């Protein structure tokens, strides 16, 4: 296919290699591997996981669960605080697949207990310091939710789930290991109190960087399948492991500012960025595309600004002079989950 | 329709009123009104414009031109540097509708001259200081492009087009008026040299705030149809004029941090934000939704953070206590163009 508009290139070899490494990591830790499919949201990429023996998956919405259930995935955890307004769809899903929900609220637990028409697993979300959602490990609401499950015909308490989002603003392995020690200390108390519970863990930085995740029963990383510039900055991956690039047509060239304008903006890449102290803002690295493959970033080139459809790339003059309108340049995204979400139809697996 | 997931509510009355005001402004200035449809990207909202007599429109991609051409729009300017890789689609479009392209490059002009199979108008993009794309008013390439048009069977020079993106980081009318005086001074020289050319202008802040736009021949604002929190901060609109809100289900409540978590994140709102000096970051204002309508923002409530699917709302305790999981809360978006782009199917015109 000839590329004529912003197109997500997905490198099948890198994807397969990223998956292999994570399968190995989970196996070594003795964990169930339940990858998060919110990053790719693609049945076609899902097939690569399936071919490698993955059967259990995580998603972040009921809609995403429906999308993958249609494709034959039948063991799905929705790792997002259960939205009781979607009870009709949840009941339809739970008839067809093994479904696990998640909550931090006994109000929601009680609603589910009364309104579920098929069996569903329930994870209680624990907040280990990210302060997004979840109960503290010593909250009395944990026992209330478990009690609700015990009295329910359809709602089955499965265990505890957390997401250490702090690791997305961490730099390097040491900080991530400190976060993990903190989290395990919290979880240890829960494990003592609830010995049969499943402990589900998952964020790409810790799953990529920490050697021993053997404390947990289940790992749910998602981003690792593609990685991105943010993960590279955290230290979770090498540049080589980034498995996606957005191919963008060059539409304007400004020699005096040494800038390329590409068709490829906020509606293709998302406005996620990395900011440095010196007022430097980075919306992506820039790569040369040849036969839909790319090498390491062009030295000194970066996406400096984004409008709705425009990307503005700064580039050294000797690199800039190689481009003319109608050429294709690649952008390594800052946050591949958001970029892939924006290009559901414009992608090529290469 | 009962809302169960993040849904864009579009207030038909506010949309109609915003359009009426801008039609009046253009008429008073003696300008053709060619609104930019990249904000709503909706045939249904397009119909509201059509009912008010609007026939000429602006879009920012060939795909968007195709979408609206399908719905009977037949006078379309693609106000984005022409992407020559889409020549096949451009030729198909130009067979069916009056099509205007835009460029700042004679390389592109020459390509179009050689490859167009139907007549197309061409605007030359002038950079009046925003430094995104466009030629300076005294660039020799202007004459080269015009000469290319003169020698072409199908490429017809129409005039000059600019977008003063500086106004999106301006605060208040005075700064925007200063920008306009600068721009008009530049355009005056072009008007002297090219007396028959069309001068096309368009950005929502100046079109909303400046009384007299009579220098121009054509106005292309887009965002005004919905407005948003960013435009409110610039001073382009009142809070009352913001015509869209995203209805989001409440999924988690944290009393100790006085926070609501809603189903509504970066994939619904976009990661656009407003940052203040004191480390305050704003991803949206918060409104109560009743019968799919909303009033002014809840005092002291704001969207403080966004993950892929989560929105984290800070709210005073006495407001927070009114909510429980399964309720709906509204978010006024920071940048309605990006939000509407993310919710193409989940919207209700109320």
Interface residues (C-beta under 8 A of the other chain):
Chain A: X2 X3 X4 X5 X38 X60 X61 X62 X63 X80 X81 X82 X83 X84 X85 X86 X88 X89 X103 X104 X105 X107 X108 X111 X125 X131 X132 X133 X134 X165 X249 X251 X252 X253 X254 X257 X261 X263 X266 X267 X270 X271 X272 X305 X307 X308 X309 X310 X312 X324 X325 X326 X328 X337 X338 X341 X342
Chain B: X2 X3 X4 X5 X38 X60 X61 X62 X63 X80 X81 X82 X83 X84 X85 X86 X88 X89 X103 X104 X105 X107 X108 X111 X125 X131 X132 X133 X134 X165 X249 X251 X252 X253 X254 X257 X261 X263 X266 X267 X270 X271 X272 X305 X307 X308 X309 X310 X312 X324 X325 X326 X328 X337 X338 X341 X342
